[in-house]
Structures are given as C-alpha cells and as structure tokens.
Amino acid sequence: MQLHLNECNYIDLEPVMRKLQLISHDLCPYVQRAVIALTEKNVPFDRIYVDLAAKPAWFLEISPLGKVPLLKVGDAVVFESAVILEYLEETQSGPLYPADPLLRARQRAWIEFSSAILSDVWGIEVAPTREALDAKAKALTDKFGRVESELGQGPWFAGATFGLVDAAFAPVFRYFESFDAIFDHRILSDKPRVAAWRTALMARPSVRNAVAADYRERLDRFVRSQDGALARLMLSKAA
Ligand SMILES: N[C@@H](CCC(=O)N[C@@H](CS)C(=O)NCC(=O)O)C(=O)O
C-alpha cells in the first residue's frame, strides 16, 4: 500500500502493516525489553527463538553482531534493543517516552545505564572466581546507588507513567529473584526506592509475561552450566 503525498512522493506503508517478528532467546534480557514495550503498546508480534549455542545460518545472515534481539519489519531487520525501543516508540501508539526533548534525552541515558548494569549482571553469572563475583557485586551496588538517587516517588522511573526506562530495567530485576536465593549479595540493600520500583515492576503483567513460566529453572540451569563462582554458591546452598 502506498500513501500518496503529492505526485512524486509517497510513503511505503507495506512494512509497518505486516506483523512484526521478534527474533528471541528464552533468557535474553535485551529481548525482554522489546517484548515489554510491544506488550505495553498492544502490538501483535510473533516471537521466533534462536539457539545461541548453535546459531542457524539464516540468523547469522541477518544479525550483524550475531545477537538477539532482532525486530523484523517485513524484510527489514532492526538490531540493538535500544534502537528497537526507539523504532517502536516512533511507529506505534501509546507513548512510553515524555514529549519534552530534555526529559527524553535523560531517559535514553538511563536506558544506556541499564545496559551497563546488565553487563555487570552477566559478569556475576559467569565470574570464574569469588573475587571476580564480588567485584561485579560491588560495581552493581555502586550503580544501584546512582539509581536510588535518581528515583522519585514512583511507582515508575519517571513517576506516574510506565515508560521505556521501566521496560529496560525490568529484566535486570528479574535476575535478582535468582541471586537473592543463592547468596547474600546486599546489592540492593538500603535502597528503599529501588526496592519499591523492583516490586512494582515485577508485578506488572507485561513484565511478568515477558518470559516463559519456567524461566527461573532455565536461568538456574544456565548458571550451573557456566560452572563458575555463582554455580558453586548455588550448589553449596542446595547441599
Ligand atoms: N547491545 C545488544 C546486546 C544484545 C545481546 O548481548 N544479546 C545476547 C543474548 S542476551 C546475544 O545475542 N548473545 C549472543 C552472542 O554474543 O553470541 C542489545 O541491546 O540488543
């Protein structure tokens, strides 16, 4: 379908009218960001899962970095979760960013910050030694100190309205359901605003339903498979 603007210009509406496809992995927090935003905006989409331990040729062909998520819009591919969030914001109704450019810029920056947090979280999952794990826990404690200072009265990052920063941070907190059961990390201790935000996020239906019902077992299996310091703590807890 083409929308004619004048004699020689038109916008091709085909891609935006086709059902979106999200190329996913069952544990990926960056995928969850996109799922949450799509759900909040009531956008129908198909989810296609890829085995990242044995990436199929079709996936390697369309994923420049060999990573998920990918959003397929017709034949076009959008990669990088933060860019996918931006694209959804620009093309779908139900705004998840404020209108003010400065507020938007600051929210984009906090989404970037959540990616730095996810990187430390990954460091905890795969840390080979207790020292490496403790270093990542310390880095996370400091970063969440920053988040505590930034948060207001809630319930969401920017106050009364759920937004993209919430979608970006929610998958971070999901890890803490596992971490809390494994070791006394104290990363989120003495941070009442972070604690309240976490509770609100984990109760949000778009967040709860962004993963399969057995996500926790799958994550625990993954941690065990890494055979690192966290896996050893997990085993000693179970013994
Ligand atoms: N910066 C990327 C990170 C995505 C990412 O790290 N995805 C992981 C899974 S959670 C992945 O696909 N890893 C496969 C690999 O690195 O080989 C984004 O925000 O989309």
The ligand as an SDF file (V2000), in Angstrom:
LIG
                    3D

 20 19  0  0  0  0  0  0  0  0999 V2000
   23.5950   -4.4540   22.8380 N   0  0  0  0  0  0  0  0  0  0  0  0
   22.7430   -5.5480   22.4480 C   0  0  0  0  0  0  0  0  0  0  0  0
   23.0620   -6.7350   23.3360 C   0  0  0  0  0  0  0  0  0  0  0  0
   22.2940   -7.9800   22.9060 C   0  0  0  0  0  0  0  0  0  0  0  0
   22.9590   -9.2350   23.4710 C   0  0  0  0  0  0  0  0  0  0  0  0
   24.0030   -9.2130   24.1300 O   0  0  0  0  0  0  0  0  0  0  0  0
   22.3070  -10.3830   23.2130 N   0  0  0  0  0  0  0  0  0  0  0  0
   22.8740  -11.6360   23.6380 C   0  0  0  0  0  0  0  0  0  0  0  0
   21.8220  -12.5090   24.3160 C   0  0  0  0  0  0  0  0  0  0  0  0
   21.1650  -11.7570   25.7740 S   0  0  0  0  0  0  0  0  0  0  0  0
   23.3280  -12.4230   22.4190 C   0  0  0  0  0  0  0  0  0  0  0  0
   22.6380  -12.4750   21.4350 O   0  0  0  0  0  0  0  0  0  0  0  0
   24.4790  -13.0590   22.5240 N   0  0  0  0  0  0  0  0  0  0  0  0
   24.9750  -13.9190   21.5010 C   0  0  0  0  0  0  0  0  0  0  0  0
   26.4260  -13.7370   21.2620 C   0  0  0  0  0  0  0  0  0  0  0  0
   27.0030  -12.7440   21.7500 O   0  0  0  0  0  0  0  0  0  0  0  0
   26.9980  -14.5800   20.6000 O   0  0  0  0  0  0  0  0  0  0  0  0
   21.2710   -5.1380   22.5550 C   0  0  0  0  0  0  0  0  0  0  0  0
   20.9720   -4.2490   23.3590 O   0  0  0  0  0  0  0  0  0  0  0  0
   20.4310   -5.6680   21.7950 O   0  0  0  0  0  0  0  0  0  0  0  0
  1  2  1  0
  2  3  1  0
  2 18  1  0
  3  4  1  0
  4  5  1  0
  5  6  2  0
  5  7  1  0
  7  8  1  0
  8  9  1  0
  8 11  1  0
  9 10  1  0
 11 12  2  0
 11 13  1  0
 13 14  1  0
 14 15  1  0
 15 16  2  0
 15 17  1  0
 18 19  2  0
 18 20  1  0
M  END
$$$$
